[in-house]
Structure formats: structure tokens, C-alpha cells
Amino acid sequence: MAGRRGTPGRGGAPDPALPAGPVAGGHVPLVESAEHYVPASARLEPHGPLWKVVDAVVLVGVLGMVLTVSLQVVSRSLGAAVPWTEELTRFLFIYTAFLGMAAGFRHADHARIAFVVAKLPRFAQRAAVHLYVAAGVTFFVVVGYQGWELVVQQYESEETSPALGIGMWIATLPIIVSAVLAVLGHLQSVYRSVEIRRRLERGEMTAS
């Protein structure tokens, strides 16, 4: 059996892959990675109340799509199609896709080409993480600004959707919301989670 850091593991040698000292209850929750074990608390940060709300909205959006598509299929099979189901499904998909995309940045879960970063010297790896944040924040600031202009234009022109009759700015709003959340996710994942930042620096995968 492997022991804690500073205690004998296999062969009587200390096991460096385990954190030093117990936590509440005398146990440290562990998550297995490709190389070693890391504390689960370090892996899961940041996961505060804001992101729980985002997760809940995404879940509601997915369930809403399932229900509306099911209603559409059943109503068409009965020969009495409900006209607004397709449009509502499309709007729910937009919200789910944009918010889900933004939520992925809190753990840096999106796909990256990291083999170059993994081969860089240590100082360049650290600089690459700051470049990753700067590029991501810049991109989503531009996206958010353009989204804002589009929302204002649609609101002032009173453009509405053909089936539901609601303002089209409501369907465009998640562009702005997701841009703000993506910026926040970039900053939190790198500057508030030591474990995620370390993995980004080394070009490792962060997704579980």
C-alpha cells in the first residue's frame, strides 16, 4: 500500500504523489491523472455559486430541448403540429451552447494544441499561460462588444421572432453573457486555481 508523503510506500520509500498531512476526517480526496494523483479540491476549482447557476441553466436548457422536440414529434405524428416548438428549441440550443462553452473555460476544459508548450523551457511555459489568458480575454471582449451592438440594434428596431413573437434580442443576449463568463473563466482558471495553472504551464490536459 502507498503511504502519505513522508511515510513509507512500496519498498519503504516515501510516496511523493500523495499530499502531506490529512484534512478533515483524516482523508484527502484524490483524482487520478495521467501522471499522478492530485487533490480533488485543487482540480475542481473554481466551482462557486455563479458556475452552479450556469450549470443549472444549461441543464434546464437541455431538458427543455428534449421536451420541446418530443412535443414536436408527437404533435406532428398526430397531424396537429405545434408551430412554436422548432423556434423554441433553436433558442434553447443557443443558450445551452453559448453558456456551456463559457463554462468550459473555468477548468480550461476546451481542446488545445499543447505539445509545443510542453516542450518549451520553464520560463516560456509560464509566459505562454499569460498569453493564453490575454488572447482569450481579448477575443471575448470583442465578441461581447459586437454582441452588445447587435442586441441594441435588435431592441431598438423591435425585431421579433416569427413563431413566438418575442424580441430577437433575447436570442442574442447569450452572446454577451457567455463572453463575460468566458473572460471570468479564463481569469479564474489561471489565477485562482494553482493546479489548473500548473497543468496549463506544462501542456497537460485539464479535462477529467
Summary of the structure (lengths in Angstrom):
residues: 208
radius of gyration: 22.8
end to end distance: 24.9
largest distance: 74.4
contacts: 567
relative contact order: 0.13
helix: 63%
strand: 5%
